[in-house]
Amino acid sequence: LCDRVTSSLSDYWVLCQTYLDGALVPECTKSKPVLQHQDSFFSPPPTPSSTPAAIKFEDHASDVRSLLVEVISLFSSVITQYCVDKDFQFNLPNHSKDSEIALQLMNNSQATWAVATVKRVRVCTEQLLSMGIPHECVASALELVTVMRRICVRCMFKSTEANIMELHVRENWRLSQERGHTALIQHFQNIVLNLLTTLKEVMEDIRFARGTDEALVKEIQTMFCGVIVAFADCLKKLTDSGESQLDISVSSNTDADQPAKTTAEERLVIVLGNCRHTMLTIIPLLLKTFTSQGYIKGSDYEIENRCIERYSTLEKSIFEKYVSSKESFLFGDIEEFLVPTSFPWAECNPPCSVNIYVQELALKLVIAMSELHNIEAELLQRIIGHLLEKVTLRVCTMLENVGVMCKNGSLQARLDLEACTLLFGSNMNKECRRKIKSVIGELPADNITPEDLAELSVMLDRFKAQNLILVSCLDHHRQSEQQALSPGGVGDNLKKRHSLKRKPAKPKGVRSPPGHS
């Protein structure tokens, strides 16, 4: 239909211009009267009534314009009825199986068909304008491009968001070479970049008719934010699923494409790493591409803040879920060593060594640290710090609730807490150290002599010498507090970074205070 309209109107418009210029009428009939019976010398002179009136071509310009408007309006109406249904959704073509169009579009989705239709109608409108046809005659075609472009963009974003929501079935739980994340975030990035490439083609300006659809641009910003957030919902599905899932239709028979065998806790760490890398690398890249197309101004952080807020909330949720599962793993059977019914705190022998639960706790902590280091080493310090805080608070709370405690029980509790500080001190935060120090200060100190404390010191040194491997493992993974992430997570750090960007520039001539960078 587009080809027929452009070819037919091209010939018709040339004919109309030729007619309006008077080129179709003989030169003698334009302004000079035509003499009748010129072969008769005796014929009477011509009278005004016998001379044909001069043709006024300007009177027919409105008729030509009306016909153009009628044809182009009919073209726009037919395209709308054919391509758009009553719910303002694109209709897929319904051709015979042998038609060329049916073969080309057999496997294409609604969004692909919509993009192809919008591009074809836009090219047709450009061809009409390039002929020199006045804009008011092509107004219906320009409006058609605007309407179909809006429907097409909505269809594109809706289809993309649905595809992203189903990405969880493609997760194979295999870490990339850089570790810390899987190939799933790369699939997400490619889908969104393809969307932006297609969007650029759909939103391309019509030649000879400049203008920006501000309402559509605002709607695109909202829909783009929805597409980015959709991947967070996809990641959340992975944390809720009990089994690893893989879409058989997209996998091959090679072992590399088969899902890796992972535990539920390992999957939580992998999803947490995917969430973190999405915030740090993928979202900034996508926003940069989106901004380069003119949809976001350089100082507008609204979309970025909304996306980071959603991923930050998800990150904290996964983080708490993993810490909770590891807390039960670490604490395990430790309670039986602390409750009065299991250990005679009121009547016990003098301490001879650190309680076994401290060493068991250290071994489990090393196992957890090894698991984290193999998946996402940058999360290690943050997670271990939270785990130690929770476990330390539980140990201290149980010791505080023991009730009656004799001198030997007090010495045993002091020795255990000092051993915890020795093993975990490099990974403890200030709250843990303060709590342990507070509990030690509240332990009964009646009849405890300096000799008793010196003997505890000897036992502590002996314990350290016997567990050098544990101490070495725990210290090896230690990171300085300045390099560790804040407890709030990556999202809070990104928010702080953006807030620093928005700070006004310092007036010239004002020097920074000493030591300030």
Residue pairs with C-beta under 8 A, 6 or more apart in sequence:
1 75
1 78
1 79
1 82
2 120
2 121
2 123
2 124
5 71
5 72
5 75
5 124
5 128
6 124
6 127
6 128
9 68
9 71
9 72
9 128
9 131
9 133
10 127
10 131
12 71
13 68
13 131
13 132
13 133
16 64
16 68
17 132
18 24
19 57
19 60
19 64
20 57
20 58
20 60
20 61
20 64
21 57
22 30
22 55
22 57
25 55
28 34
29 52
29 55
30 54
30 55
31 54
33 46
33 51
33 52
34 51
34 52
35 46
36 43
36 46
36 50
37 43
65 134
65 136
65 137
68 133
68 137
69 136
69 137
69 139
69 140
72 128
72 137
72 138
72 140
72 141
73 140
75 140
75 141
76 140
76 141
76 143
76 144
77 140
79 121
79 144
79 148
80 144
80 147
80 148
82 91
83 90
83 91
83 117
83 148
84 90
84 91
84 147
84 148
84 151
85 91
88 151
89 110
89 151
89 155
90 110
90 113
90 114
90 117
90 151
90 152
90 155
92 105
92 110
92 113
93 101
93 102
93 105
93 113
95 101
95 102
96 102
105 112
105 113
105 116
108 116
109 159
110 155
110 159
111 152
111 155
111 156
111 158
111 159
111 160
114 148
114 151
114 152
114 155
114 156
115 152
115 156
115 198
115 201
115 202
117 148
117 152
118 145
118 148
118 149
118 152
118 202
119 201
119 202
121 141
121 144
121 145
121 148
122 145
122 149
122 204
122 206
124 141
125 138
125 141
125 142
125 144
125 145
125 206
125 209
126 206
126 207
126 208
128 138
128 141
129 135
129 138
129 206
129 207
129 208
129 209
130 207
130 208
135 142
135 209
138 209
142 206
142 209
145 206
146 213
146 216
149 202
149 203
149 213
149 216
150 213
150 216
150 219
152 202
153 199
153 202
153 203
153 216
153 219
153 220
153 223
154 219
154 223
156 195
156 198
156 199
156 202
157 195
157 220
157 223
157 224
157 226
157 227
160 191
160 192
160 195
160 227
161 223
161 226
161 227
161 230
163 191
164 188
164 191
164 192
164 227
164 230
164 231
164 234
165 230
165 233
165 234
166 234
167 184
167 187
167 188
167 191
167 231
167 234
168 184
168 234
168 235
168 237
168 238
168 241
168 245
169 245
169 246
169 247
170 184
170 187
170 246
170 247
170 250
171 182
171 184
171 238
171 244
171 245
171 246
171 259
172 182
172 183
172 244
172 246
172 251
172 257
172 258
172 259
172 260
173 182
173 244
173 259
173 260
173 262
173 266
173 267
173 270
174 182
174 183
174 256
174 259
174 260
175 181
175 182
175 270
175 375
176 182
176 183
176 186
179 374
179 375
179 376
179 377
180 273
180 276
180 277
180 375
180 376
180 377
180 378
181 270
181 273
181 274
181 276
181 277
181 376
182 270
182 274
184 274
185 231
185 274
185 277
185 278
185 282
188 231
188 234
188 278
188 282
189 282
189 285
189 286
192 227
192 228
192 286
193 286
193 289
195 227
196 286
196 289
196 290
196 293
199 220
199 293
200 293
203 216
203 220
203 293
205 211
217 295
220 295
221 295
221 296
221 303
224 290
224 295
224 303
225 303
225 306
225 307
228 283
228 286
228 303
228 307
229 306
229 307
229 310
231 278
232 275
232 278
232 310
232 311
232 314
235 271
235 274
235 275
235 278
235 314
235 318
236 314
236 317
238 267
238 271
239 267
239 268
239 271
239 317
239 318
239 321
242 264
244 259
244 260
244 262
244 267
245 259
246 258
246 259
251 257
251 258
262 270
264 325
265 322
265 325
265 326
265 329
265 371
266 371
266 375
268 318
268 321
268 322
268 325
269 322
269 371
269 372
269 375
269 376
269 379
270 375
270 376
271 318
272 315
272 318
272 319
272 322
272 376
272 379
273 375
273 376
273 379
275 311
275 314
275 315
275 318
276 315
276 376
276 378
276 379
276 490
278 311
279 308
279 311
279 312
279 315
279 490
279 491
279 494
280 490
280 494
283 304
283 307
283 308
283 311
287 296
287 303
287 304
287 307
290 296
290 303
291 297
291 298
296 303
301 498
301 502
304 498
305 495
305 498
308 491
308 494
308 495
309 491
311 491
312 488
312 489
312 490
312 491
312 492
312 494
312 495
313 491
315 489
315 490
315 491
316 488
316 489
316 491
319 383
319 386
319 489
322 383
323 383
323 386
323 387
323 390
326 368
326 383
326 387
327 387
327 390
327 391
329 364
329 368
330 361
330 364
330 365
330 368
330 387
330 391
331 391
331 394
332 360
332 364
333 357
333 360
334 357
334 360
334 361
334 395
335 398
336 342
337 343
337 355
337 356
337 357
338 357
338 395
338 398
338 399
338 402
339 398
340 346
340 402
340 403
340 404
343 355
344 409
345 402
345 403
345 404
345 405
345 406
345 409
345 412
345 413
346 403
346 404
346 405
346 406
346 409
347 406
348 406
348 408
348 409
348 412
349 408
350 408
350 411
351 408
351 411
351 412
351 415
351 456
351 459
352 459
353 459
353 462
353 463
354 415
354 416
354 419
354 459
354 460
354 463
355 412
355 415
355 416
357 416
358 416
358 419
358 420
358 423
359 467
359 470
361 391
361 420
362 423
362 424
362 467
362 470
362 474
363 470
365 384
365 387
365 388
365 424
365 474
366 470
366 473
366 474
368 383
368 384
368 387
369 380
369 384
369 473
369 474
369 477
372 379
372 380
372 383
372 384
373 380
373 477
378 485
379 485
380 477
380 479
381 427
381 477
381 478
381 479
381 483
381 484
381 485
382 484
382 485
382 487
382 489
384 427
384 477
385 427
385 428
385 429
385 484
385 487
386 487
388 424
388 427
388 428
388 429
388 432
389 428
389 429
389 431
389 432
392 420
392 424
392 428
392 432
392 435
392 436
393 432
393 435
395 417
395 420
396 417
396 435
396 436
396 438
396 439
399 413
399 417
399 439
399 443
400 439
400 442
402 409
402 413
405 413
405 443
405 444
406 444
407 444
407 446
407 447
407 448
410 443
410 444
410 445
410 448
411 448
411 452
411 456
413 439
413 443
414 440
414 443
414 456
415 456
415 459
415 460
417 436
417 439
417 440
418 440
418 456
418 460
419 460
419 463
420 436
421 428
421 433
421 436
422 460
422 463
422 464
422 471
423 467
423 470
423 471
423 474
424 432
424 474
425 433
426 474
426 475
426 478
427 474
427 477
427 478
464 471
485 493
486 492
486 493
506 512
